[in-house]
């Protein structure tokens, strides 16, 4: 059975900043973020899942995560979620 690897974007409900990560178990990883088990987001909880992509290969997911962390990737996410971000203003 094929296992997906997920690239995800979370938004802090505290400071509204975004966090991009990679996992094979999206639900568990979100719980880890919100339980304070991830040092990068520990002080920014609660975190909300706002976007994810599923990849068939971990190598492809790693490349996608690296892209989404670049300036161009951040622009992609902002454009992709344009209506979501407009509702928050």
LOGUZA-38549 format. One record per residue: residue number from 1; x, y, z of N, C-alpha, C in turn; residue in one letter. Coordinates in steps of 0.1 Angstrom, whole numbers, plus 2048, in hexadecimal, padded with zeros to 3 digits. Atoms other than C-alpha are relative to their C-alpha. Layout:
<rodos>
num|n_u|n_v|n_w|ca_u|ca_v|ca_w|c_u|c_v|c_w|residuo
NUM|X|Y|Z|X|Y|Z|X|Y|Z|a
...
</rodos>
This chain:
<rodos>
num|n_u|n_v|n_w|ca_u|ca_v|ca_w|c_u|c_v|c_w|residuo
1|808|7F4|800|800|800|800|809|80D|800|x
2|7F9|7F4|802|80D|822|7F6|7FD|80A|80C|x
3|801|7F7|7F5|814|83B|812|803|80E|7FC|x
4|7FE|7F2|803|810|860|80D|809|807|809|x
5|7F8|7F7|7F8|828|87A|81A|7F9|80E|7FE|x
6|807|7F4|801|817|89B|822|809|80C|803|x
7|7FA|7F3|7FE|824|8BF|81F|7F5|808|805|x
8|80C|7F9|7FB|80F|8D5|835|804|80E|805|x
9|7FE|7F3|7FB|80B|8F9|83F|7F6|802|80C|x
10|808|7FD|7F4|7FF|903|862|800|80F|802|x
11|801|7F2|7FC|7F4|925|86E|7FE|801|80F|x
12|801|7FE|7F2|7F9|930|892|7F4|809|802|x
13|80B|7F8|7FC|7D9|93C|8A1|804|80B|80A|x
14|7FA|7F6|7F7|7EF|951|8B9|806|80B|7F9|x
15|7FA|7F5|807|804|965|8A1|7FE|800|7F1|x
16|805|801|80E|7F5|95B|87F|80C|7FD|7F6|x
17|7F4|803|809|818|951|872|7FE|7F1|7FB|x
18|801|80D|807|81B|932|85B|80C|7F7|804|x
19|7F6|80A|7FE|82F|912|861|7FE|7F6|7F5|x
20|801|80A|80A|837|8FA|845|808|7F3|804|x
21|7F9|80D|7FC|840|8D5|84C|7FD|7F5|7F7|x
22|801|80C|808|841|8B2|840|7FD|7F4|809|x
23|803|80C|7F8|832|891|84E|7FA|7F5|7F8|x
24|807|80B|806|824|86F|846|7F2|7FE|807|x
25|80D|802|7F8|808|872|860|7FB|80E|804|x
26|804|7F2|7FF|7F7|894|85D|7F8|803|80D|x
27|808|7FE|7F4|7DE|890|879|809|800|80D|x
28|7F7|801|7F4|7F8|885|893|80A|80B|801|x
29|7F7|7F5|800|810|8A0|888|7FA|80D|805|x
30|807|7F4|7FC|7F6|8BB|88D|7FE|7FF|80F|x
31|802|802|7F1|7EF|8AD|8B0|80D|803|807|x
32|7F3|7FD|7F9|814|8AE|8B8|803|80F|800|x
33|7FE|7F2|800|816|8D2|8AD|7F7|807|80B|x
34|809|7FA|7F6|7F8|8DB|8C3|802|7FC|80E|x
35|7FD|805|7F2|804|8C7|8E1|80E|806|805|x
36|7F3|7FA|7FC|825|8DB|8E1|80C|7F7|7FF|x
37|7F5|80A|802|83A|8BD|8D6|80A|804|7F5|x
38|7F7|7FB|80B|84A|8D1|8B9|805|80D|804|x
39|7F9|7F4|7FB|863|8EB|8C4|7FE|80C|7F8|x
40|801|7F5|809|85F|901|8A6|7F2|807|802|x
41|80D|7FA|7FF|83A|907|8AD|7FA|800|80F|x
42|804|802|7F2|839|901|8D3|7F9|80D|806|x
43|804|7F3|7FA|834|926|8DC|7F6|807|7F7|x
44|809|7FA|809|81C|92D|8BF|7F3|7F9|7FF|x
45|80C|807|800|800|916|8C7|7F4|808|804|x
46|803|80C|808|7E5|90E|8BF|803|803|7F1|x
47|7FD|7FF|80E|7ED|906|89B|7F4|7FA|7F8|x
48|80B|804|809|7D3|901|87F|805|7FC|7F3|x
49|7FC|805|80D|7D8|8EC|860|7F8|808|7F5|x
50|806|7F8|80A|7D1|903|842|802|7FB|7F2|x
51|7FC|804|80D|7E1|8F1|825|808|7F3|801|x
52|7F7|80C|801|7F0|8CF|81C|800|7FB|7F2|x
53|7FE|807|80D|7FC|8BC|7FD|805|7F2|804|x
54|7FC|80E|7FE|800|896|7FB|809|7FC|7F4|x
55|7F7|804|80B|81E|888|7E8|802|7F1|802|x
56|7FD|80E|800|825|864|7DE|80E|7FC|804|x
57|7F2|802|7FE|84A|867|7E4|805|80A|80B|x
58|7FA|7F7|7F6|85C|875|803|809|80A|7FA|x
59|7F7|7F7|807|876|883|7EC|7F9|80C|7FA|x
60|808|7F5|806|85B|897|7D9|7FB|809|80B|x
61|806|7F7|7F5|84C|8A3|7FA|80B|809|806|x
62|7F5|7F8|7FB|86E|8AF|807|803|80B|7F7|x
63|7FE|7F5|80A|873|8C3|7E7|7F5|80A|801|x
64|80C|7F7|7FF|850|8D1|7EA|801|809|80C|x
65|7FF|7F8|7F3|855|8DB|80E|80B|80B|7FF|x
66|7F6|7F6|802|876|8EC|805|7FB|80C|7F8|x
67|805|7F6|809|865|8FF|7E9|7F6|809|808|x
68|80A|7F8|7F9|848|90A|7FF|806|809|80B|x
69|7F9|7F7|7F6|861|919|818|807|80B|7F9|x
70|7F9|7F5|807|870|92F|7FD|7F6|80C|7FF|x
71|808|7F4|803|863|952|7F4|7F5|7FC|7F6|x
72|809|804|80A|853|944|7D5|7F5|7F6|805|x
73|809|80A|7FA|843|927|7E9|7F6|807|809|x
74|809|7F9|7F7|835|93F|803|7F6|808|7F8|x
75|809|7F9|808|826|954|7E7|7F5|7F6|7FA|x
76|809|80A|805|817|934|7D8|7F5|7FD|80B|x
77|80A|803|7F5|806|92C|7FA|7F7|80C|802|x
78|808|7F5|7FE|7FA|94F|7FE|7F6|802|7F5|x
79|809|800|80B|7EB|94F|7DB|7F6|7F5|800|x
80|809|80C|800|7DC|92C|7DF|7F5|802|80B|x
81|80A|7FE|7F5|7CB|937|800|7FB|80E|801|x
82|803|7F2|801|7C3|95A|7F5|7F2|803|807|x
83|80D|7FD|7FA|79E|958|7FF|800|7FD|80F|x
84|7FF|803|7F1|7A7|948|821|806|80B|807|x
85|7FA|7F5|7F9|7BE|964|82A|7F8|80D|800|x
86|809|7F4|800|7A5|97F|81F|7F5|7FF|80A|x
87|80B|802|7F6|78B|970|837|806|804|80E|x
88|7FA|7FD|7F3|7A4|976|854|802|80E|803|x
89|7FD|7F2|7FE|7A8|99B|84F|7F4|807|807|x
</rodos>
